[in-house]
Amino acid sequence: MITHKNISLFFIFLLLLLFLLNLYNAIHFLWFVLIILVWIGINAFGSARISSNYHVKAFCNNPLEKEKKIALTFDDGPSVYTSQILELLKKYSAKATFFCIGKNIETHPEILQKVISDGHLVGNHSYSHSKFFDFYNAKKITQELQKTDEILEKFTSKKINFFRPPYGVTTPSIRRALKVTGHKVVGWNIRSLDGGTTNVELILNRIKKHVSPGGIVLLHDTGSHSVLVLEQFLQFLQQNNYQVVSIEELLNLKAYAD
């Protein structure tokens, strides 16, 4: 398996080997530069792709699922648009998992309460969702996760098991923090990109093209365009006999611990 640890050991060995060879036969320094650049590139790719399991194990879909079952997840709320999302989910009898930002829960506690009372699951999406989250050390990441857990657990009365890293980026610091907090990382294999574009047709076509049994869809509950996408997507799933199930059912994992 290609992991951060294995890749690091390989490239360290490769650089040491070149160094030893250089003692007997001069090797151009550009070879060292090339190897380091390739190492950096692999690290960047592995960190940015949550499904790579490069730093941590992430549950991104259920490849063994043969029935037409799919899970919906929403990031970055709660927000003023979450209530509209909830109404659509109720209309189509669909359950979802909401990965919430701690500071947004503090702004909209009544909306989070509605999410839970409607029977949906919640997970940790950090407290700040800072653009610099990927550069935080393990201690600061641990503090963010624990702070958000404390806020969420006021509503669930149970320990939060699911965590989704901001931007889907994983790092060695996140890996170390998770050893302390014990969260399971939940990713996705169907990304809508509705956090980067408001083009409803483009978003809808993208997710419809990638729908398959056992898939996990990433949407956001932070914009009116995502509400429009969701209704059309739920109609599409209904027309194609797909059943929207919870992450717990799809992955056979518990969202909360006693």
C-alpha positions in Angstrom: 0.0 0.0 0.0 1.3 3.5 -0.9 1.3 5.4 2.4 3.2 8.4 3.7 5.4 6.2 5.8 6.3 3.8 3.0 7.0 6.5 0.5 9.1 8.4 3.0 11.2 5.4 3.8 11.6 4.6 0.1 12.8 8.1 -0.8 15.1 8.4 2.2 16.7 5.1 1.2 17.0 6.3 -2.4 18.7 9.5 -1.4 21.1 7.7 0.9 21.9 5.3 -1.9 22.6 8.2 -4.2 24.8 9.8 -1.6 26.9 6.7 -1.1 27.2 6.3 -4.9 28.3 9.9 -5.1 31.2 9.1 -2.8 32.7 6.8 -5.4 31.4 8.3 -8.6 30.3 11.9 -8.8 26.5 12.2 -9.5 25.0 15.4 -10.8 23.2 17.3 -8.1 20.1 17.5 -10.4 19.4 13.9 -9.6 19.0 14.8 -6.0 16.8 17.7 -6.9 14.6 15.5 -9.2 14.1 12.8 -6.5 13.1 15.4 -3.9 10.7 17.1 -6.3 9.1 13.7 -7.1 8.8 13.0 -3.4 7.1 16.4 -2.8 4.8 15.7 -5.7 3.7 12.3 -4.4 3.1 13.8 -0.9 1.0 16.6 -2.3 -1.1 14.3 -4.4 -1.6 11.8 -1.5 -2.5 14.6 0.9 -5.0 16.2 -1.4 -6.8 13.0 -2.4 -8.7 11.7 0.6 -9.5 8.3 -1.0 -5.7 7.6 -1.3 -5.5 6.6 2.4 -2.1 8.2 2.2 -2.0 9.5 5.8 -5.1 8.1 7.3 -7.7 5.4 6.5 -10.8 7.1 5.0 -14.2 5.5 4.3 -15.2 6.9 0.9 -17.7 4.4 -0.4 -18.8 0.8 0.0 -17.3 -1.1 -3.1 -19.0 -4.3 -1.9 -22.5 -2.8 -2.1 -24.4 -4.3 -5.1 -27.9 -2.9 -4.5 -28.8 0.6 -5.6 -28.0 2.3 -2.3 -26.2 5.6 -1.9 -25.5 8.0 0.9 -25.8 11.8 1.0 -23.4 14.1 3.0 -23.4 17.8 3.5 -20.5 19.9 4.5 -19.9 23.3 6.2 -23.2 24.0 7.8 -25.3 24.6 9.6 -26.4 27.7 7.6 -29.5 29.5 6.6 -29.9 27.1 3.7 -29.8 23.9 5.9 -33.5 24.3 6.7 -34.4 24.1 3.0 -32.2 21.1 2.6 -34.0 19.4 5.5 -37.4 20.1 3.9 -36.3 18.4 0.6 -34.9 15.4 2.5 -38.2 15.0 4.3 -40.1 15.3 1.1 -38.2 12.4 -0.5 -37.8 10.4 2.7 -34.0 10.6 2.6 -31.6 10.6 5.4 -28.2 12.3 5.3 -25.1 13.1 7.3 -24.1 16.7 8.1 -20.5 17.4 8.7 -20.7 20.6 10.8 -18.3 23.4 11.6 -18.2 24.2 15.3 -18.4 28.0 14.9 -21.4 27.6 12.6 -23.2 25.5 15.2 -22.7 28.3 17.7 -24.4 30.7 15.2 -27.3 28.4 14.3 -27.9 26.0 17.2 -31.6 25.7 16.5 -30.9 24.5 13.0 -28.6 21.8 14.2 -31.2 20.7 16.7 -33.6 20.4 13.7 -31.1 18.3 11.8 -30.9 15.8 14.7 -34.7 15.8 15.5 -35.3 15.0 11.8 -33.3 11.8 12.2 -30.1 12.8 10.4 -26.6 12.1 11.5 -23.9 14.7 12.3 -20.1 14.6 12.2 -17.2 16.8 13.0 -15.8 19.1 10.3 -13.4 21.1 12.6 -14.2 24.2 14.6 -12.9 27.0 12.3 -12.5 25.3 8.8 -9.6 27.7 8.5 -7.8 28.0 5.1 -4.6 27.2 7.1 -6.0 24.1 8.8 -3.7 21.9 6.8 -0.7 23.7 8.4 -1.9 23.3 12.0 0.2 21.1 14.3 -1.3 18.0 15.9 -2.1 19.8 19.1 -4.1 22.5 17.5 -6.0 20.1 15.3 -6.8 18.0 18.4 -8.1 21.1 20.1 -10.3 22.0 17.2 -11.8 18.5 17.0 -12.4 18.3 20.7 -14.0 21.7 20.8 -16.4 20.8 18.0 -17.2 17.5 19.6 -18.1 19.2 22.9 -20.5 21.5 21.0 -22.1 18.6 19.0 -22.4 16.4 22.0 -24.6 18.9 23.7 -27.2 17.9 21.1 -26.4 14.2 20.5 -25.6 13.3 24.2 -23.2 10.8 22.6 -19.6 10.9 21.5 -19.0 11.9 17.8 -17.2 9.2 15.8 -17.1 10.7 12.3 -14.7 13.4 11.1 -14.3 14.9 7.7 -11.1 17.0 7.2 -11.6 20.5 5.8 -11.1 20.5 2.0 -10.6 16.7 2.2 -6.9 17.2 2.8 -5.1 14.9 5.2 -1.6 15.5 6.8 0.7 13.8 9.3 -0.6 16.2 11.9 -4.2 15.1 11.3 -3.1 11.5 11.6 -1.5 12.2 15.0 -4.5 14.1 16.2 -6.8 11.3 15.3 -4.8 8.9 17.4 -5.9 11.1 20.3 -9.5 11.8 19.4 -10.3 8.4 17.9 -12.5 9.7 15.0 -13.1 7.7 11.9 -12.5 9.7 8.7 -15.4 9.7 6.2 -14.7 10.9 2.7 -16.6 10.6 -0.5 -16.3 9.2 -4.0 -18.9 11.5 -5.7 -17.8 15.1 -5.4 -20.3 17.8 -6.6 -17.9 20.7 -6.6 -20.9 22.9 -5.5 -18.5 24.7 -3.2 -16.6 26.1 -6.1 -19.3 26.7 -8.7 -23.0 27.8 -8.7 -23.8 26.3 -12.1 -26.6 24.0 -11.3 -26.6 22.1 -14.6 -22.8 21.5 -14.4 -23.0 20.3 -10.8 -26.0 18.0 -11.5 -24.5 16.4 -14.5 -21.2 15.8 -12.7 -22.8 13.9 -9.8 -25.3 12.0 -12.0 -22.4 10.7 -14.2 -20.6 9.2 -11.2 -23.6 7.6 -9.4 -23.1 4.0 -8.6 -24.1 1.5 -5.8 -22.4 2.1 -2.5 -21.4 5.7 -3.4 -21.1 8.7 -1.0 -22.0 12.1 -2.4 -20.5 15.3 -1.2 -22.7 18.3 -1.3 -22.8 21.6 0.7 -25.7 23.1 2.7 -24.4 26.6 2.3 -25.9 28.0 -0.9 -29.2 28.3 -2.7 -27.7 26.6 -5.8 -27.1 23.4 -3.7 -30.7 23.4 -2.7 -31.7 23.4 -6.4 -29.2 20.7 -7.2 -30.4 18.5 -4.4 -34.1 18.5 -5.5 -33.2 17.5 -9.0 -30.7 14.9 -7.8 -33.3 13.3 -5.5 -35.7 13.2 -8.4 -33.0 11.5 -10.5 -32.3 8.9 -7.8 -36.0 8.2 -7.4 -36.5 7.7 -11.1 -33.5 5.3 -11.3 -34.6 3.3 -8.3 -31.8 4.4 -6.0 -32.4 4.3 -2.2 -30.8 7.0 -0.1 -29.5 5.4 3.1 -27.5 6.7 6.1 -23.7 6.5 6.3 -24.2 4.0 9.2 -26.1 1.6 7.0 -23.9 2.0 3.9 -20.6 1.6 5.7 -21.7 -0.5 8.7 -20.2 2.0 11.1 -21.6 3.8 14.1 -21.8 7.6 14.0 -21.9 7.9 17.7 -20.4 6.0 20.7 -22.1 5.8 24.1 
